[in-house]
Amino acid sequence: MRYIMVLCFLGLFIMGLMGCVSGGEVMVTPTEKPTRAPTQVTPALSSPTAVSSFTLESNPIGAPIVPNLTLIEARVLDISIVEMQISSSQDTVYLLELEVMSAQAGEGMLSFVQVGQVLEGYCKEDLAGMQAGNMLFAQVSLQGDERGESYWLTEVKYIKSTPVH
């Protein structure tokens, strides 16, 4: 019995040394294989409305969201201009708050948008005449990775509507 306890102790000791040599902690439980402790990742900006200017940086560590595309009809609840650095140039980007009235997945694509959803999305197209209350048709895709994501609108067509008093 003592021999078995010594072997178990030596086995755990050696596995502990292997973890130190490989540069990380090793967690061991009686029913699981040794695994490396998870590394802590600082989350990306999760609330784009709280900032009026920020930089998008590419980081090879994050796993990207799967390709997706949704064709939507939506009501514009709010619109604002955000200065954003994309690549090496400063761009004017519109931030829209939308209420989705209809949503259809693009052909052969996944959709991350639902009817009735209120979403915030960015658009690089010129939307100078758009205002709250307008209806729009657009393609929407969710872009990002596990650290943060945002909706991006393309091919936006909108109908000017007169505000109701």
JOGIBEL-V618743 format. One line per field, one symbol per residue. ss: DSSP state (H for helix, E for strand, L for the rest). Layout:
ss: ???
//
This chain:
ss: LHHHHHHHHHHHHHHHHHHHHLLLLEELLLLLLLEELLLLLLLLLLLHHHLLEEELLLLLLLLELLLELEEEEEEEEEEEEEEEEELLEEEEEEEEEEEEEEEEELLLLELLLLLLLEEEEEELLLLLLLLLLLEEEEEEEEEEELLEEEEEEEEEEEELLLLLL
//
